[in-house]
């Protein structure tokens, strides 16, 4: 564990040292999707928020604070586990930090017609940021998947406070039962946030299956790519896939861009957003 922490800080130190060089390289590449992600990164890093962003972020963080005082017990019976955790505990341990949610918000906001898939609804914090980003976009929609029924109800109530129910869909059930049905739908997603299963085989399965459910362009955001050896192995395989044009390693997250009109392949970059 101590060695893992040393390695983490060493990797982050290296990418912080090369930060300007990587930004310069990225800035010179003429690809709209890549530049939109770079713009989202810079906006999050610079903390140059307009009034609309500040209001959206404040609303989402008030919701987070509400959850952090919620002692409602969540059961894991659907996973055949005799276990309980409070909403407060789940929020503390398993939700994306504010800075990373803001980055996701800007990435989504930069998409003209966002059709977003989230694997791992949890208590709906990242979903709240996504919906804040698409609420003024006529065609925007979030589809999100979660196994635990109680978390689906909590998230549904929150999402309904942000947008009409027609702008989101929560798919409840075990992923092994619901993911195939999702693949059989006619929906094409342009951004996919994968945060529901931190294991190598399911992560690779999601990526390989979802590649067929994108249009000309698809952005994949994988959370916790260094969370375990299996996740890191999955990330290394994914970014070298022959359909991938660009990958950005942010240590906590990995971003993949597939652009069917882009001739360049497997261009890799590393940046640092936050610890």
VOKERO-571562 format. One line per field, with one value per residue (C-alpha): residue number from 1; x, y, z. Coordinates in steps of 0.2 Angstrom, whole numbers, padded with zeros to 4 digits. Example, Ala and Ser with C-alpha at 12.3 -4.5 7.8 and 13.67 -1.06 7.14 Angstrom:
BEGIN
num <- [1; 2]
x <- [0062; 0068]
y <- [-0022; -0005]
z <- [0039; 0036]
***
This chain:
BEGIN
num <- [1; 2; 3; 4; 5; 6; 7; 8; 9; 10; 11; 12; 13; 14; 15; 16; 17; 18; 19; 20; 21; 22; 23; 24; 25; 26; 27; 28; 29; 30; 31; 32; 33; 34; 35; 36; 37; 38; 39; 40; 41; 42; 43; 44; 45; 46; 47; 48; 49; 50; 51; 52; 53; 54; 55; 56; 57; 58; 59; 60; 61; 62; 63; 64; 65; 66; 67; 68; 69; 70; 71; 72; 73; 74; 75; 76; 77; 78; 79; 80; 81; 82; 83; 84; 85; 86; 87; 88; 89; 90; 91; 92; 93; 94; 95; 96; 97; 98; 99; 100; 101; 102; 103; 104; 105; 106; 107; 108; 109; 110; 111; 112; 113; 114; 115; 116; 117; 118; 119; 120; 121; 122; 123; 124; 125; 126; 127; 128; 129; 130; 131; 132; 133; 134; 135; 136; 137; 138; 139; 140; 141; 142; 143; 144; 145; 146; 147; 148; 149; 150; 151; 152; 153; 154; 155; 156; 157; 158; 159; 160; 161; 162; 163; 164; 165; 166; 167; 168; 169; 170; 171; 172; 173; 174; 175; 176; 177; 178; 179; 180; 181; 182; 183; 184; 185; 186; 187; 188; 189; 190; 191; 192; 193; 194; 195; 196; 197; 198; 199; 200; 201; 202; 203; 204; 205; 206; 207; 208; 209; 210; 211; 212; 213; 214; 215; 216; 217; 218; 219; 220; 221; 222; 223; 224; 225; 226; 227; 228; 229; 230; 231; 232; 233; 234; 235; 236; 237; 238; 239; 240; 241; 242; 243; 244; 245; 246; 247; 248; 249; 250; 251; 252; 253; 254; 255; 256; 257; 258; 259; 260; 261; 262; 263; 264; 265; 266; 267; 268; 269; 270; 271; 272; 273; 274; 275]
x <- [0000; 0014; 0023; 0007; 0006; 0024; 0021; 0005; 0014; 0029; 0018; 0008; 0024; 0031; 0015; 0014; 0032; 0028; 0011; 0015; 0023; 0008; -0004; 0006; 0005; -0013; -0017; -0009; -0020; -0035; -0049; -0065; -0069; -0051; -0051; -0068; -0061; -0045; -0057; -0066; -0050; -0044; -0060; -0060; -0041; -0043; -0058; -0066; -0084; -0098; -0114; -0123; -0109; -0108; -0126; -0126; -0111; -0118; -0135; -0125; -0114; -0129; -0136; -0120; -0120; -0138; -0133; -0118; -0131; -0143; -0142; -0155; -0149; -0146; -0146; -0137; -0149; -0149; -0131; -0135; -0125; -0130; -0124; -0130; -0122; -0130; -0132; -0119; -0106; -0109; -0108; -0092; -0083; -0090; -0095; -0084; -0075; -0081; -0067; -0070; -0089; -0085; -0074; -0088; -0100; -0089; -0086; -0105; -0109; -0097; -0107; -0120; -0132; -0127; -0133; -0125; -0123; -0117; -0113; -0114; -0128; -0124; -0133; -0134; -0121; -0111; -0128; -0134; -0119; -0123; -0141; -0136; -0125; -0139; -0155; -0155; -0151; -0166; -0160; -0150; -0153; -0145; -0146; -0139; -0138; -0138; -0140; -0147; -0166; -0165; -0151; -0161; -0176; -0164; -0157; -0173; -0180; -0165; -0165; -0183; -0179; -0167; -0175; -0191; -0192; -0191; -0172; -0166; -0169; -0163; -0160; -0161; -0155; -0139; -0128; -0127; -0146; -0148; -0132; -0137; -0155; -0146; -0135; -0151; -0158; -0156; -0148; -0131; -0121; -0108; -0101; -0100; -0095; -0090; -0090; -0099; -0088; -0069; -0064; -0054; -0066; -0082; -0073; -0066; -0084; -0092; -0079; -0080; -0099; -0102; -0090; -0105; -0117; -0109; -0111; -0096; -0089; -0089; -0080; -0077; -0073; -0066; -0065; -0052; -0040; -0027; -0038; -0032; -0020; -0035; -0041; -0024; -0022; -0039; -0034; -0018; -0028; -0041; -0030; -0021; -0037; -0035; -0051; -0045; -0039; -0034; -0032; -0029; -0023; -0027; -0022; -0039; -0048; -0044; -0052; -0054; -0059; -0065; -0068; -0072; -0067; -0050; -0035; -0023; -0023; -0017; -0011; -0008; -0007; -0005; -0011; -0015; -0031; -0032; -0027]
y <- [0000; 0012; 0008; 0011; 0029; 0032; 0027; 0037; 0053; 0050; 0047; 0063; 0073; 0068; 0073; 0090; 0093; 0089; 0098; 0113; 0102; 0091; 0106; 0113; 0096; 0094; 0112; 0110; 0095; 0100; 0089; 0097; 0083; 0084; 0103; 0102; 0091; 0102; 0117; 0108; 0104; 0121; 0129; 0117; 0120; 0139; 0140; 0153; 0150; 0160; 0164; 0149; 0137; 0144; 0141; 0124; 0119; 0126; 0117; 0100; 0103; 0107; 0090; 0082; 0090; 0084; 0066; 0068; 0069; 0056; 0040; 0030; 0012; 0005; -0014; -0025; -0039; -0038; -0043; -0058; -0048; -0047; -0029; -0012; 0005; 0022; 0035; 0046; 0032; 0029; 0047; 0049; 0034; 0031; 0048; 0058; 0073; 0091; 0095; 0079; 0082; 0100; 0093; 0080; 0095; 0105; 0090; 0087; 0106; 0106; 0093; 0100; 0086; 0076; 0058; 0052; 0035; 0033; 0016; 0018; 0030; 0028; 0042; 0054; 0067; 0065; 0063; 0079; 0088; 0080; 0085; 0103; 0103; 0097; 0105; 0119; 0108; 0102; 0085; 0081; 0065; 0055; 0036; 0029; 0012; 0006; -0010; -0005; 0000; 0012; 0022; 0023; 0031; 0043; 0048; 0049; 0061; 0072; 0072; 0077; 0093; 0097; 0092; 0084; 0065; 0064; 0070; 0055; 0037; 0026; 0008; -0002; -0020; -0031; -0026; -0043; -0043; -0025; -0021; -0033; -0025; -0008; -0014; -0019; -0002; 0010; 0024; 0031; 0038; 0052; 0052; 0037; 0038; 0021; 0021; 0005; -0010; -0008; -0024; -0028; -0040; -0030; -0014; -0022; -0029; -0012; -0003; -0017; -0017; 0001; 0005; -0001; 0011; 0027; 0038; 0046; 0051; 0043; 0049; 0036; 0042; 0028; 0032; 0025; 0018; 0015; 0009; -0009; -0019; -0026; -0008; -0002; -0017; -0014; 0004; -0001; -0013; 0000; 0015; 0004; -0002; 0000; 0011; 0023; 0040; 0049; 0045; 0056; 0049; 0060; 0046; 0046; 0045; 0040; 0048; 0039; 0047; 0038; 0049; 0039; 0054; 0056; 0047; 0048; 0033; 0029; 0046; 0046; 0061; 0063; 0078; 0081; 0089; 0086; 0074]
z <- [0000; 0004; -0012; -0022; -0014; -0018; -0036; -0038; -0032; -0043; -0058; -0054; -0051; -0069; -0078; -0068; -0074; -0092; -0090; -0102; -0115; -0116; -0117; -0131; -0140; -0138; -0143; -0160; -0165; -0176; -0169; -0163; -0150; -0143; -0142; -0133; -0120; -0118; -0116; -0102; -0094; -0095; -0088; -0073; -0070; -0071; -0060; -0072; -0069; -0076; -0065; -0073; -0069; -0051; -0048; -0055; -0045; -0029; -0032; -0034; -0019; -0008; -0014; -0009; 0008; 0011; 0007; 0019; 0033; 0027; 0038; 0028; 0027; 0010; 0008; -0004; -0006; -0025; -0024; -0012; 0001; 0020; 0021; 0024; 0022; 0026; 0012; 0021; 0020; 0002; -0002; 0007; -0001; -0018; -0026; -0038; -0030; -0034; -0046; -0057; -0057; -0064; -0077; -0082; -0083; -0095; -0106; -0107; -0109; -0124; -0134; -0146; -0144; -0129; -0127; -0111; -0104; -0086; -0079; -0060; -0055; -0036; -0027; -0042; -0039; -0056; -0064; -0056; -0064; -0081; -0080; -0076; -0091; -0103; -0096; -0108; -0123; -0132; -0137; -0122; -0112; -0099; -0097; -0081; -0074; -0056; -0047; -0030; -0031; -0016; -0024; -0040; -0030; -0022; -0039; -0048; -0035; -0037; -0056; -0057; -0047; -0061; -0078; -0084; -0083; -0102; -0101; -0091; -0089; -0074; -0078; -0062; -0061; -0061; -0075; -0082; -0084; -0090; -0101; -0115; -0116; -0117; -0131; -0141; -0140; -0155; -0145; -0150; -0136; -0138; -0121; -0109; -0091; -0085; -0066; -0061; -0060; -0057; -0064; -0079; -0088; -0086; -0091; -0107; -0110; -0109; -0120; -0134; -0134; -0133; -0148; -0158; -0150; -0155; -0170; -0179; -0163; -0146; -0130; -0116; -0098; -0087; -0068; -0057; -0070; -0057; -0044; -0046; -0057; -0067; -0070; -0076; -0087; -0095; -0098; -0106; -0118; -0122; -0126; -0139; -0147; -0166; -0166; -0154; -0160; -0144; -0126; -0111; -0095; -0080; -0067; -0058; -0075; -0093; -0108; -0125; -0141; -0156; -0171; -0187; -0198; -0189; -0198; -0183; -0171; -0153; -0149; -0130; -0118; -0099; -0089; -0071; -0065; -0046; -0033]
***
